[in-house]
Amino acid sequence: MDHATVLLVDDEAELREALTQGLELHGHAVRAFDSATAVKDHLGRDFYGVLVTDIRMPKVDGLELMRNAFEVDPAVPVVLITGHGDVPMAVEAMRAGAYDFIEKPFPVGMLATVVERALEKRRLVLENRALREELGERGGLEARLVGRSPAMERLRAMVSSLASTDADILIIGETGSGKEVVARALHEEGTRSGGPFVALNCGGLPAEIIESELFGHEQGAFTGASKQRIGKLEHAHGGTVFLDEIESMPLDLQVKLLRVIETRSIERLGSNKSIPLDVRFIAATKDDLERAGKEGRFRKDLFYRLNVVTLEIPPLSQRREDIPLLFHHLAREARARYRREIPDVSPDYLARLMAKSWPGNVRELRNVADRFVLGLENLGSDGAQDDASSLAERVAAYERSLIASEIARNAGSLKATYEALGISRKALYEKMKKYDLDKDEALSDAD
């Protein structure tokens, strides 16, 4: 991203020069103009900067310049410089999308602070656009296995190479790292994509029914087997079987699974008939199966049979550079599920995401993205919600000040006040109640 630029527009030469020098002393690059007409060529959707303009100018004023800028990019930050009489106009302009306004006279440091915040927001907008465009351009494996880290590049390359083969694969990764996502990618990017993808969590089924779930059974095979049932393995014929948490499979069943993998055939419970099986096996584990084999918790022969091709998924803590892109990807998925717009993601918020340890890996990040889209996640000190809140507070403070000034100007006469403001008596009383403002306080403040 290019260096940020402040486009400063003011027809008063002395003020324009003073503001330029002051902003440059605060570290900002400034391009100054004496009229609005010369600025248009410097605005664009990729413009990294902020537009600072006086409202009162000949020919094209600051409000018209703001409207012209919004036609190019509605997200360009515009800061308005106002005279005292222009404040109501500036408040309306903020409702129309201006970032902020500053009333003359003001210290240059105040403008520099506002510009700094506006530039941060602009940087966020441009970065989010770039990430969205990158996500939009990605397809196939890049859309499934999101990330730009070398580890993810290697993983995608291996999945791409193995997808079109029938090789059985063992996937190793921490809890929540995306083992099933990788398994589905192997299935859907390969020649078996037209067949079923059958996922079975070996740790989520009671030991007494897992054999029936895998192999199926004949009628009367055991108490309660009132009719024939097709098992998961047979159902997956022509496709892929994904055995998650395979380390949790009972040892006696591991023997039968090994035989199925070697013979590519099954027998339903209660039957001696061998049924040919055309499936690809993908197993996944968070455990060290070799160590589990030495400890007697997992059969060594099954481990050696599964360990022909192994894919290791790096934990999120080892590929932190992937977190911004991955978070945007997960937020887009959440947007589709919940039909909510995605709030702006501040750089500070992304930095905190990248600093977390993420023991739950991508699954944990997905939960955070869901809460973020639902508005349940704190956005941070410079997040969009804080910007919206400060805008509302500024508008409310201005309205309260205006009412108090009018009460004082009319010596406490509420009738004269609501008539001068052009509102009803009821509206005035409601606003005074809303802002906890009474007549005596307004007169005291005026004194």
Buried (B, 14 or more C-beta within 10 A) or exposed (E): EEEBBBBBBBBBEEBBEEBBEBBBEBEBEBBBBBBBEEBBEEBEEEBBBBBBBBBBBEEBBBBBBBBBBBEEBEBBBBBBBBBEEBBEBBBEBBEEBBBBBBBEEEEBEEBBBBBBBBBBBBBBBBBBBBBBEBBEEBEEBBEBBBBBBEBBEEBBEBBBEBBEEEEBBBBBBBEBBBBBBBBBBBBBBBEBBEBBBBBBBBEEBEEEEBBBBBBBBBEEBEEEBEEBBEBBBBBBBEBBBBBBBBBBBEEEBBEBBBBBBEEEEBBBBBBEEEBEBEBBBBBBBBBBBEEBBEEEEBBEEBBEBBBEBEBBBBBBEEBBBBBBBBBBBBBBBBBEEEEBEBBBBBBBBBEEBBEBEBEBBBBBBBBBBBEBBEEEBEBBEBBBBBBEEEBEEBBEEBBBBBBBBBBBBBEBBBEBBBBEBEBEEEEBEEBBEEBEBEBEBBBEEEE
